[in-house]
Structure formats: C-alpha cells, structure tokens
Amino acid sequence: MNGRPAGRRGSIGAAVVWMFVISLLLFWLPLFGPLIAGFVGGKKAGGVGGALGAVLLPAVLLALLFFALGTALTFMPLIGAVLAAGGFFAAMGFISAPLFIGALLGGAMA
C-alpha cells in the first residue's frame, strides 16, 4: 500500500519530539525551519490526524500550564483562564503556523 509494514503506525509522541528537536536545530531559518520540522513530524505521526494532534498537543499543554500557574499565583481562575487563552493563541499563531502547515503536508504524504 504505502510501503509500511501492516502493523506499523505513526506515533504522536515521536512526532512531537521530532518537531521539537528539528525546530531547535533550525531556529535560524524563520519560516523554513518550522516548516521542515512540521513536515518531518507529520511523516512520523503517520497521517493528517496524528500530525494535527502533534502540533496541537504542545500548545494545549502550554495553555494548561499557564492556567495552573496563573490561578495558583493570583488565586483567581479568571486570570488563569486569560493567561491560558493568551498562551494558546500565542503558541498557535506566532510559533506554530508554519509548523502546522508542514505537519499537514507531511501527514498527507505519510
């Protein structure tokens, strides 16, 4: 079919690690570094769904961390929610846009 053994599928965890490492190594390429990292991570994820999960998982975890820390430091869940939303949209909008596109392409090619 697609050149893979029948039982072998992609891994979202491996895709996240590959995306993170390649993004760190190619930080000096503003647009193409995350695009390449997303493409490789999308291929490692094994499909478009897994690739999207690999891109969204770190942003969601960052938002949850911001919510927990913001609530713990201010004792106000509303402040934590505002920080969580800001962290999520900052991670997705500024950091992950090329990573997201690359993951879609790589997942489609897997």
VOVEX-786982 format. One record per atom (N, C-alpha, C): x, y, z. Coordinates in steps of 0.05 Angstrom, whole numbers, plus 5000, padded with zeros to 4 digits. Layout:
# residues N
XYZ ...
//
This chain:
# residues 110
501649765000 500050005000 501750255000 502750335024 504350575025 507250515033 508050275030 510850205036 511450135064 509550145082 509950085110 509049805116 510249675136 509149425145 506349455156 504649245154 501849265160 501349355189 502949275208 502349345236 503649595245 505249725230 506749965239 505150215233 504750375253 503350625251 505050855262 504251095257 505751325268 505251365297 506951525309 506751585338 506651885342 504651975356 504352265362 506652355380 507352195399 509552265417 512152295403 512752115385 515252135369 515152375351 512752435340 512552665322 513052925338 512052945362 512453185379 515453215384 516752995391 519653015397 521253095372 520652975349 521953045324 521553345317 519053435320 518453715314 520053905332 520153835358 521554005377 524454015372 525753785367 528653775363 529353915337 527853865315 528553985290 528054285291 525954375305 525454655309 527754795324 528854655344 531154775358 533554785341 534054585325 536454575308 536254775284 533854825275 533455005252 532155275260 532755365284 531555615294 532455855277 534655835264 535756055249 534456085221 532655905214 531055935189 528256005197 527556265197 524956355209 522456215198 522256175172 519856055161 520355755154 522655705143 523055435133 523855235155 524955325177 525655145199 523155005211 521155155219 518755025229 517254875207 517354965182 516054825160 517254545157 519954535157 521354275155 520754105179 520854225203 520254065227 517453955226 515554115217 512754015215 512453795195 513853825173 513753615152 514753345162 517153355175 518253105186 516552995208 515553165226 513753075247 511152965236 510153085215 507652975203 508052705191 510452665179 511052395168 511352195191 512552275213 512852095236 510252035249 508352225248 505752185261 504051975245 504651945220 503351735204 500751815191 499952055192 497452145179 496852425187 494752535174 494052815179 492952845207 491252665217 490152685244 492352685265 494152495263 496352485282 498152725281 498552825256 500253065253 498953305266 496353335263 495053565276 495053535306 494753295316 494953245344 497753315355 499853255340 502553305348 503153605349 501853755332 502154045332 500554175355 498154075359 496354205379 497054125407 498053885411 498653785438 500453965454 502754055444 504454235459 503054505466 501454615447 500054865452 498054835474 496554605474 494554555494 495954525522 498154375522 499554335547 500654595558 501654775540 502555035548 500255205560 497955185547 495655335558 494755235585 494854965589 494154855615 496154935636 498654945629 500755035648 500355325655 499755495636 499255775642 496855805659 494755645654 492355665671 492955585700 494455365703 495055275730 496855475745 498855575731 500655765744 499356035750 497756125730 496356385734 494356375756 492956145759 490956115780 492456085807 494555935808 496055885833 497356145843 498356305825 499756555834 497856775842 495456785829 493657005835 491156925851 490756665854 488356555867 485756645854 486056695827 483656785812 483556615786 481656435784 481556275759 481056435734 479856665736 479356835713 482056935701 483957005718 486557085709 487956855696 487756615708 488856375697 487756315669 485156355666 483856305640 484856495619 485156745626 486156945607 489056885599 490656805618 493456725612 493456475594 491756285600 491656035584 490856105555 488856265551 487956335524 490256485510 491456675524 493656815511 496056635504 496656455521 498856265515 498256085492 495755985491 494955815469 495055955442 493856195441 493756335416 496556445408 498156515427 500856595420 502456355409 502156125422 503655885412 502655805384 500055815380 498955725354 499355935332 499056185339 499156395319 501956475311 503756505330 506456605323 508456385319 508256175334 510255965334 509555745315 507055655315 506355405302 505055435275 504755665264 503355685238 504955535216 507555585213 509055425192 509255135200 509455085226 509554805236 506954665229 504754795232 502054685226 501854615196 502754805179 502654755150 504454525142 506854515153 508654295148 507654035157 506254025181 505153785191 502853685173 501253865163 499153785145 500353655120 502353775109 503653665085 504953395090 506453385113 507753135119 505852915126 503652975140 501652775146 500252675121 499852855102 498552775077 500352595061 502952635064 504952475048 505452205061 504752175087 505351925101 503651695091 
//
